[in-house]
Amino acid sequence: MRVKSGDRPARRATIKEVAETAGVSRSTASRALTGHGYVAPQVRDRVRDVARSLGYVPDATARHLRQQASRSIGVLVSDLSNPFYAGLAAGISAQARKRQYTMMLADDGGSPEVEVEAAEQFVALRVAGVLVTPVSAEISTYLARQHIPVVEVDRRFSAGACDAVLVDNQTAAQSATRELLDLGHRRIALVIDEMHWTTGRDRLAGYQAAFAAAGVPFDDSMVVSAGWDVDAARIAVHKLLGQPRPPTAVFAANNVLAEAVWRAAAELNFAIPQRLSLVAFDDVAWMSLVTPGVTAIAQDPVALGEAAISQLVERIQAPLSPVRTVLLSASLVSRGSTAPPPRGRR
């Protein structure tokens, strides 16, 4: 089949065509469009008007190759359907725009294999640096070999090897557990996704520290690993609440697990907070919309993203400066999901 000339996609205008139409040299046109170097104001305005009329778009890749510097950053998160990671990406995006960086966003779904594939793509695209919520140490090691600055965000696998921006999970988890202990609860379950990454490990440590500080014996049978999604966690919580002596309170280690506890409690007629108190790590919108509202540790993912890109830009500008860890605090937001345990049950 022959293609008519009118059916072909429009060809992009070039810097040469902009320069010829404006009656200036290519170097003058380039200075006028980039703002680097002096151009008389009337000439600059004429070049920019011509560029707009021709629909000229700068070739960022070619410019980066010439300058050996990129204004793009790679951002790799674990699950964009989770409000926490969506907020984190939003915080990064806003600061990237302010700093005149383009954000390349990818979601690895929690897969180490996909994570490394995304890192390879970032290298191919010559990004200036990478922000990652890592699921293994491999990505940071790989990027370091490629001489690309990397900042681990939310959790850390490469302590001492690269920068990290984290939440103080241990202190926050300890305050959440102390809230339940102070109400008189003793059978407090921790429903958690994993205990090997810094997030899970530190939240478990904070939970245990609260018992130690209160002088209350710790029962490790109350620590339940409940998977990564709501349905898998619901099954685990059903088993937990079906015990002959179920817990009187649950500390859910993230917002997905908190939803699973909420749903399982409703299905089993465990009224919250009359029969079961609930505290969650990571305050998300639904927790303030349900009745009763869910008491939660509020970490600010947008602020976490903003801090992360600030640290990455500092690393790009000073690649030999000492490795740095930024630790952000989180606070407990009290709502209606906690109460003293039922009489006769602790």
Backbone hydrogen bonds, N-H to C=O, Kabsch-Sander energy under -0.5 kcal/mol:
donor,donor_aa,acceptor,acceptor_aa,energy
4,K,2,R,-0.5
7,D,4,K,-1.9
8,R,4,K,-0.5
8,R,5,S,-1.0
18,V,14,T,-1.9
19,A,15,I,-2.5
20,E,16,K,-2.5
21,T,17,E,-2.4
22,A,18,V,-2.2
23,G,19,A,-1.0
24,V,19,A,-2.6
29,A,25,S,-2.4
30,S,26,R,-2.5
31,R,27,S,-2.3
32,A,28,T,-2.4
33,L,29,A,-2.0
34,T,30,S,-2.3
35,G,31,R,-2.1
37,G,35,G,-0.7
43,V,40,A,-0.6
44,R,40,A,-2.9
45,D,41,P,-2.5
46,R,42,Q,-1.8
47,V,43,V,-2.6
48,R,44,R,-2.3
49,D,45,D,-2.2
50,V,46,R,-2.2
51,A,47,V,-2.6
52,R,48,R,-2.2
53,S,49,D,-2.2
54,L,50,V,-2.2
55,G,51,A,-0.7
55,G,52,R,-0.6
56,Y,51,A,-2.7
60,A,58,P,-1.2
63,R,59,D,-2.2
64,H,60,A,-2.7
65,L,61,T,-2.2
66,R,62,A,-2.2
67,Q,63,R,-2.6
68,Q,64,H,-1.6
69,A,64,H,-1.2
73,I,102,T,-2.8
74,G,129,G,-2.6
75,V,104,M,-3.0
76,L,131,L,-2.7
77,V,106,A,-2.3
82,N,79,D,-1.6
86,A,82,N,-2.0
87,G,83,P,-2.5
88,L,84,F,-2.2
89,A,85,Y,-2.5
90,A,86,A,-2.0
91,G,87,G,-2.3
92,I,88,L,-2.1
93,S,89,A,-2.7
94,A,90,A,-2.3
95,Q,91,G,-1.7
96,A,92,I,-2.6
97,R,93,S,-2.2
98,K,94,A,-1.7
99,R,95,Q,-1.8
100,Q,97,R,-1.4
101,Y,96,A,-3.3
102,T,71,R,-3.1
104,M,73,I,-2.8
104,M,102,T,-0.5
105,L,103,M,-0.6
106,A,75,V,-2.5
108,D,77,V,-2.5
111,S,108,D,-1.9
115,E,111,S,-2.3
116,V,112,P,-2.0
117,E,113,E,-2.1
118,A,114,V,-2.5
119,A,115,E,-2.0
120,E,116,V,-2.3
121,Q,117,E,-1.8
122,F,118,A,-2.3
123,V,119,A,-2.2
124,A,120,E,-2.2
125,L,121,Q,-1.9
126,R,123,V,-1.6
127,V,122,F,-1.8
128,A,72,S,-3.3
129,G,72,S,-0.6
130,V,149,P,-2.2
131,L,74,G,-2.8
132,V,151,V,-2.1
133,T,76,L,-2.2
141,T,137,A,-1.9
142,Y,138,E,-2.7
143,L,139,I,-2.6
144,A,140,S,-2.1
145,R,141,T,-1.8
146,Q,142,Y,-1.2
147,H,144,A,-1.4
148,I,143,L,-2.5
151,V,130,V,-2.2
152,E,163,D,-2.4
153,V,132,V,-3.0
154,D,165,V,-2.5
155,R,153,V,-1.6
161,A,158,S,-2.1
162,C,158,S,-1.4
163,D,150,V,-0.7
164,A,324,R,-1.9
165,V,152,E,-2.5
166,L,326,V,-3.1
168,D,328,L,-3.0
169,N,167,V,-2.3
172,A,168,D,-1.9
173,A,169,N,-2.7
174,Q,170,Q,-2.2
175,S,171,T,-1.9
176,A,172,A,-2.0
177,T,173,A,-2.3
178,R,174,Q,-2.4
179,E,175,S,-1.7
180,L,176,A,-1.0
181,L,177,T,-2.4
182,D,178,R,-2.9
183,L,179,E,-0.7
184,G,181,L,-1.6
185,H,180,L,-1.9
186,R,346,R,-1.8
187,R,346,R,-1.9
188,I,186,R,-1.4
189,A,187,R,-0.6
189,A,249,A,-2.7
190,L,222,M,-2.4
191,V,189,A,-0.6
191,V,251,F,-2.1
192,I,190,L,-0.6
192,I,224,V,-2.8
201,R,197,W,-2.9
202,D,198,T,-2.4
203,R,199,T,-2.1
204,L,200,G,-2.5
205,A,201,R,-2.1
206,G,202,D,-2.2
207,Y,203,R,-2.1
208,Q,204,L,-2.5
209,A,205,A,-2.5
210,A,206,G,-1.7
211,F,207,Y,-1.3
212,A,208,Q,-2.2
213,A,209,A,-2.7
214,A,210,A,-1.7
215,G,211,F,-0.7
215,G,212,A,-0.9
216,V,211,F,-2.4
220,D,218,F,-0.7
222,M,219,D,-1.9
223,V,220,D,-1.3
224,V,190,L,-3.0
224,V,222,M,-0.7
225,S,223,V,-0.5
226,A,192,I,-2.7
226,A,224,V,-0.6
233,A,229,D,-2.3
234,R,230,V,-2.6
235,I,231,D,-1.6
236,A,232,A,-1.6
237,V,233,A,-2.6
238,H,234,R,-2.5
239,K,235,I,-1.8
240,L,236,A,-2.0
241,L,237,V,-2.9
242,G,238,H,-1.2
243,Q,240,L,-1.1
248,T,187,R,-1.9
249,A,187,R,-1.4
250,V,277,S,-2.2
251,F,189,A,-3.3
252,A,250,V,-0.6
252,A,279,V,-2.8
253,A,191,V,-2.9
253,A,251,F,-0.5
258,A,254,N,-1.9
259,E,255,N,-1.8
260,A,256,V,-1.7
261,V,257,L,-2.4
262,W,258,A,-2.5
263,R,259,E,-2.5
264,A,260,A,-2.6
265,A,261,V,-2.7
266,A,262,W,-1.8
267,E,263,R,-2.3
268,L,264,A,-1.8
269,N,266,A,-0.9
270,F,265,A,-3.0
271,A,269,N,-1.1
275,R,271,A,-3.0
276,L,271,A,-1.8
277,S,248,T,-2.4
278,L,337,S,-2.3
279,V,250,V,-2.4
280,A,295,T,-2.3
281,F,252,A,-2.2
282,D,280,A,-0.6
282,D,297,I,-1.9
283,D,297,I,-0.9
284,V,282,D,-0.5
287,M,284,V,-1.5
288,S,285,A,-1.6
289,L,285,A,-0.5
289,L,286,W,-0.9
290,V,286,W,-1.5
294,V,287,M,-2.4
295,T,278,L,-0.7
295,T,293,G,-0.5
296,A,333,V,-2.1
297,I,280,A,-2.8
298,A,296,A,-0.6
298,A,331,S,-3.7
299,Q,297,I,-0.8
304,L,300,D,-2.1
305,G,301,P,-2.3
306,E,302,V,-2.3
307,A,303,A,-2.5
308,A,304,L,-2.0
309,I,305,G,-2.2
310,S,306,E,-1.8
311,Q,307,A,-2.1
312,L,308,A,-2.3
313,V,309,I,-2.6
314,E,310,S,-2.0
315,R,311,Q,-2.1
316,I,312,L,-2.5
317,Q,313,V,-2.3
318,A,314,E,-2.0
321,S,318,A,-1.8
326,V,164,A,-2.9
327,L,325,T,-0.5
328,L,166,L,-3.1
328,L,326,V,-0.5
331,S,298,A,-1.7
333,V,296,A,-3.5
333,V,331,S,-0.5
334,S,332,L,-0.6
336,G,293,G,-0.5
337,S,293,G,-0.8
345,R,342,P,-2.5
